[in-house]
Amino acid sequence: MKHKLKITILSILFGLLFGISVYADSNTYIIDQSDVLGEYISTLNEKAETISEEAGLRITCMITNTTEGMGTPAVSEQVYKGLFADDPGFMLIYSIDDQEWFIYSSGMDSAPLTEEQENELWNEFAIQDYYVDCVDAYLDAAAAICSVDSQGVAEPAATDSQGDDQTAGADTSETTETSGSNTQEAGSAIPQERQLPLLVDDAGLLTEEEADALLDKLEEISERQECEVAVVTVDSLEGKTSQDYADDFYDYNGYGYGKDDDGILLLISMEDRDYAITTYGFGITAFTDAGLQYVVNDFKPALSGGRYGDAFNDFADCCDKFLTQAHTGEPYDGDNMPKGTVHPVYIPISLAIGFLISLLIGRSKSAKLKSVRKKESAADYQVAGSMRLYQNSDVLVASNVTSRVVSSSSGSSSGGSSTHTSSSGRSHGGTSGKF
């Protein structure tokens, strides 16, 4: 009863919120309640109106921050009827905070939208990077479905000035389904090209000089090894696990070298001191489960000690070493791990120190042997009559035999890389933990 009352009250509020303003102008086709379209809303609205007139349908779109628990189906119906009553047409609604979308249709019983057409409309909306492009692509798709020619809206000239809230898909949440409506993130398609640099220091852990030097190293290694090596730092995981965040950041920002998107990415979150490594393509081959643990052990001491520049450089150098080995066809794994190396300068130093220590010990020992004199023969060391041997024999007193089974197995694990599926549906390798 309380839930129904809440829905009723919210319906009235949404009716007041949208109805009063839109009833006065039935030519409102694009509703930007989140204020993410800026100056482009009038151009988009004109385009929607033109397509609608030619198609004989009301083709509309609404972007809102939240549905306040009502759900996108109820809100889209309320708003559409407030605008156009029972006129034939359809509305795509997207709730940014809820990450939920729905297409409401009205008066189209004779030729309703098919599920395939609804998915096509949504996919055209979701694949874009900016909300202006999302709405524009949706209108083009709607025009194509209705066999109407359309003119696209120019892409924003200065995307930086649009703000973070105007970027579709800034959050990379997993695709789910809720209450019969479709829940998916706008702009969640995997880009063909990488959208961000190999170093993203959003947590501000590096100085400008450290960041520039590290980025140069990551780019050089990635190009030479033909496998991208990336480092990302953030303040918060935004409710995700560190592994999910790393996988999604890799996928939805287009990381990876070549057609197979080969690469490895290290994620650091300062909120709860989490780290995660995600691998893809050749990265899964090059960095086995045992190899990833070796890499973590290599950079983690510096990371835990707050020496972030050293940690990230250790990570990059270790990745370079592993990729070089993997290109030979035998990646590091199991008992086959990189051996420790000694810098050439330490070899003569070590020999000199060892010689000095042995010389000092020898002289110290010889200084204490003042009573010792050299004898001419071994007989001189024997005291006359001190030993008499009457009988010599060997007697077996007891025997003790110990046996054990020697296994043909080396005892090591099967090795290789385990994988998991990310929210994009792609298989990743990786590991995660705390530092």
Sequence and secondary structure as in RCSB ss.txt:
>XXXX:A:sequence
MKHKLKITILSILFGLLFGISVYADSNTYIIDQSDVLGEYISTLNEKAETISEEAGLRITCMITNTTEGMGTPAV
SEQVYKGLFADDPGFMLIYSIDDQEWFIYSSGMDSAPLTEEQENELWNEFAIQDYYVDCVDAYLDAAAAICSVDS
QGVAEPAATDSQGDDQTAGADTSETTETSGSNTQEAGSAIPQERQLPLLVDDAGLLTEEEADALLDKLEEISERQ
ECEVAVVTVDSLEGKTSQDYADDFYDYNGYGYGKDDDGILLLISMEDRDYAITTYGFGITAFTDAGLQYVVNDFK
PALSGGRYGDAFNDFADCCDKFLTQAHTGEPYDGDNMPKGTVHPVYIPISLAIGFLISLLIGRSKSAKLKSVRKK
ESAADYQVAGSMRLYQNSDVLVASNVTSRVVSSSSGSSSGGSSTHTSSSGRSHGGTSGKF
>XXXX:A:secstr
 HHHHHHHHHHHHHIIIIIHHHHT TT  EEETT  SGGGHHHHHHHHHHHHHHHTSEEEEEEES  TTS HHHH
HHHHHHHHHTT SEEEEEEETTTTEEEEEEES SSS   HHHHHHHHHHHHT SBHHHHHHHHHHHHHHHTT   
      S GGGG GGGBTTSS    EEETTEEE  TT S  SS  S SEEETT  S HHHHHHHHHHHHHHHHHH
TSEEEEEEES  TTS HHHHHHHHHHHTT  BTTTTBEEEEEEETTTTEEEEEEETHHHHHS HHHHHHHHHHHH
HHHHTT HHHHHHHHHHHHHHHHHHHTTT   BTTB       TTHHHHHHHHHHHHHHHHHHHHHHT TT    
SSGGGGS TTS                     SS S    S   EE TTS EEEEEEEE 
